[in-house]
Structures are given as structure tokens and as C-alpha cells.
Amino acid sequence: MELVSTRGGASSRPLDAVLCGLAPDGGLFVPRRIPQFSGETIEQMAGQSFTEISATVIHAYFDQIPQADCLTMAETAYCSFSAQDVLPLETVNDKANLLYLDRGPTLAFKDVALQMLPLLMARAQAGEQRTLILVATSGDTGKAALMGFSDKPDTAIVVFYPENGVSPAQKRQMQTSVGKNVAVYAVQGDFDDCQRGVKNLMNDADFRAAVAEAGYGISSANSINIGRLVPQIAYYFYSYAQLCRRGRIKFGEPVNFVVPTGNFGNILAGWYAKHMGLPVGKLVGASNSNNVLYEFVKTGVYRAGLSLHQTISPSMDILVSSNLERLLYHLSGNDAAQVSAWMEQQKRGEDFTVSEQVKAGLDEEFCWGWTSDEEAKQKIGQVFAQNNCLIDPHSAVGYAVYENLCREGALSGQTVVLCTASPFKFAASVLAPLGVTPQGDGCDGMLLSEASGRPAPEAIEMLWRMPVLHTGVVTPDTMKNAVLEKLADPQFGC
Ligand SMILES: *Cc1c(COP(=O)(O)O)cnc(C)c1O
């Protein structure tokens, strides 16, 4: 397996790419050739666990790691999940299925990748290198990465989240993080400021030199890192296998996937699954009112200069979706020069318009919808009352878009809606549709448990009893100093 940069200036072995996160030319690493699974391999998955399927997918990309080791890594990564089958698939009606991706230690789908990434990272470091991991988070990546890398040898991690852009439980999760190699900062800005800030640091030669002086290389735990993306491909195969096993489909029949989308990482994993041979019908992106991707898929114009709306699905409050660059590269027929030009336009704050070839690819493979907070709330109430399913506001965006497309007759066959987070992370927003008035951050989890008849996850129960350890606030301009000061602190590090 060889990876190349979307900007054309670099290539890498997969494990080396995990160590650097972003390609040296500022692009993202993608497979030069997407690995293929035979029909037989996919059909066999109906008899396999998520862990086994994960090992097969990891090995297809990280072919430097023997298959048996991939299996051990997957077993290690997913034993921390609370569900016995790791990712439960629930049937809603004769066409719709929910895949719960929120049973990991931090209660969001980010755990699926971020329980695996540290194992890939350790393999890449081979005990010979120290790595500083920089993370920008819209709420869920931060805690999942902090949990994954806390007190891991040879690794330090610094997380930046938007000060007023995450839910109370998300903020508390990050502020209470333990480990002597972890640091967390609130940024006075939105997620796009955090993400831009981190990308700028990764491309800043002076900063890199100072970090190297302190003994570290730099990497990322965001989905710009290929090691974040690959583990996510596995659950598309797993859902398909489960539908076969339960007789909901015959092998070969296409299945649609609905993906609540922000940074385009999750849905891109679905696109890779399809191009590895999985029979996928439509890939449906679902946006909240930050619907820049909806407009893009419809028109081929990616808008710049929009202003961000704060919604009840904060992990999707994103306007610059970094993984789209990977899709543009593939759909343009690997035209790195073209992709570089579009990304330069975007960086200058201009709209960019994709070629007809790319637009045709978008039309053929994607369907897109978006929904308001009002509609998402209404959907939370509806699926609870009618189907006894409890879903979070992000998943509700997905479900609302799904139902709208069904009404328009745009989808046929079985559909899997990905549930990306636990409703307990967004208790206040979920209580109201259930007819209960929220009472404040510390109580809402308990109230939701009473109202829904489901126990609050232990990670939520503990949250409000743990001491707050991280209260630092920075601006986009002082992110650099904050990291350098941390590195100079003798108390900090691995
Ligand atoms: C991160 C996140 C998303 C968006 O996923 P992308 O890979 O960024 O598109 C959706 N829902 C939840 C709960 C998330 O944490």
C-alpha cells in the first residue's frame, strides 16, 4: 500500500503517514489505489464479529502489520466498548435500521477510530520516536483523543475546542481529562478557527523546529490523519454483514447509508467502503443549518465567507470540511494540481467551483439533505414515541433527512442511519422533545434517564463529580505560545 498526497507533492507508507498526520505539502494522504475486497470476502463477513471485520479492513490499508496483529489490536481497541457486539444495529421498521456507534468510552463514534489510532501510532513509533498530537475538536474528537492517548508512552496531546461551541457535557468531559501528557484549551472562536489554527501550526517551520527541539515530531488525531479514517470504514461492512445475517437483504443487494456530517470524515469512510466493493446504494449526507455541503453537492460551488450557526448538533457546526479534499482528489481522477488550486482559493476566502467531472461524480454517488433544529427536535420526540428509540440531536438530523428523502421517493431498499453520539451528551436538547424541562448541567443526565427509562452511561454519571483540571483559554493567535509553554513545563509530557 502506498499513500500519496492530494496536492501531489508527497508519498508515504501508511504507518509513516499516521506519524505525520498532514502530508508535508499541506495535502491529505490518500491511497494511490483503493484496496479491493472480493465478493467472497464480503459475503463471509456475515459470520464475523465487528472486531474481525475491523482487522480485515485495517490490514487492507496497513499491510505492513500482519493480519493476526491487526486482530489483536482490534480486540484491544474495542474491549472498552460497553455493548457486547460493540456496535448494536437496531431495526426501526421494514426499511430503516439504526447503527449505534456511541458505545465507546466517550460516547461518540469518534471512539471507534480513536481507540485504534493510538495502537497504530505506537506501531509507527516503534519505541523510537516521540509524537506531539495536536487536535482541533468540534466537541467529540477532543475527549475521544484525550482518552485514547492519556499516559500513552512517547506521546503528548494538546486539544483545542471552541469556547462556546460545545455542549456542557462535552466541555466537562474535556476539562476533567487526566494524564500527565494531556493539555486542553478553549479557543475564543469557532471550530473552523481551531482547525485552521492547528493546520497553520503543522505547516509552521519555526513551530516545528521548536517542537523538534523539545524532542517531538508532530501529528494529528483529526480525521485529516489516515489512521482516523481507516478504522471507520469497518462499520459500513459490518452493518451490511448484519443485514445479510438477519435476512434483511440478500448478498449483493445495495444498502443506503445516512451519515450526519460535519468534517466529511465519516461519510468519506463510507465512500471508501463502496469503492472497496461494498454494495452501497446512495450515500446520504445530512447537515444541520450549516448546510454548506448540501449547497455544494447541489451546485458544485463550495461557498466561503458564510457565518456559522450554533445548533443543537454542535459537533456538526463546521463550514470548512477538511476531508472533502480527499473526495475531490478521487473524483477529479487524481488531479492534484486542480485540487491544490481549489484549496488555495478556499484558503484565500473565495468560493470555488468544481469541474463537470467532479460534479457528475457527486450527483451519481451522493444524496444530500439538511434540517433545522426544530425539525431535529421533533424527530427525537417522534422516534421515541413511535419506535422507542432514543437518539441524539446529530443522529436526529440524519433521521429527519432520511424520512424526507423517503417521502420524495429518493431512496429504495434498506437504509442504515448512523447514530453518532449518545443522547446523554446532549441531555438538555433531548429532554425538551421528550416533554421534560431541563434543570441544569448536573441534573439533566439523570432526568433523561428517568424520562427515557434507560440508565445514564457511567461516563456521564461520573462527570459532574470529577475535578475540573483544564481551564486555559486562548485566541487563535496564542495557540502557538500555549503549546510551546506546555512543552517547556517540566510537569508535562510522557
Ligand atoms: C464528529 C461528529 C459528526 C460529524 O462527523 P464528520 O466525520 O466530521 O463528518 C457527527 N456527529 C457527531 C456526534 C460527531 O461527533
The ligand as a Tripos MOL2 file, in Angstrom:
@<TRIPOS>MOLECULE
LIG
   15    15     1     0     0
SMALL
NO_CHARGES

@<TRIPOS>ATOM
      1 C1        -17.8540   14.4420   14.5560 C.3       1 LIG1
      2 C2        -19.3070   14.2070   14.6020 C.ar      1 LIG1
      3 C3        -20.1110   14.2640   13.4500 C.ar      1 LIG1
      4 C4        -19.5590   14.6330   12.1080 C.3       1 LIG1
      5 O1        -18.6690   13.6660   11.6020 O.3       1 LIG1
      6 P1        -17.6490   14.0490   10.4330 P.3       1 LIG1
      7 O2        -16.7800   12.8680   10.2940 O.co2     1 LIG1
      8 O3        -16.9020   15.2430   10.9720 O.co2     1 LIG1
      9 O4        -18.4360   14.3810    9.2530 O.co2     1 LIG1
     10 C5        -21.4370   13.9420   13.5620 C.ar      1 LIG1
     11 N1        -21.9960   13.6220   14.7570 N.ar      1 LIG1
     12 C6        -21.2610   13.5770   15.8890 C.ar      1 LIG1
     13 C7        -21.9310   13.2440   17.1630 C.3       1 LIG1
     14 C8        -19.8990   13.8690   15.8600 C.ar      1 LIG1
     15 O5        -19.1680   13.8180   16.9730 O.3       1 LIG1
@<TRIPOS>BOND
     1     1     2 1
     2     2     3 ar
     3     2    14 ar
     4     3     4 1
     5     3    10 ar
     6     4     5 1
     7     5     6 1
     8     6     7 2
     9     6     8 1
    10     6     9 1
    11    10    11 ar
    12    11    12 ar
    13    12    13 1
    14    12    14 ar
    15    14    15 1
@<TRIPOS>SUBSTRUCTURE
     1 LIG1         1 GROUP 0 **** ****
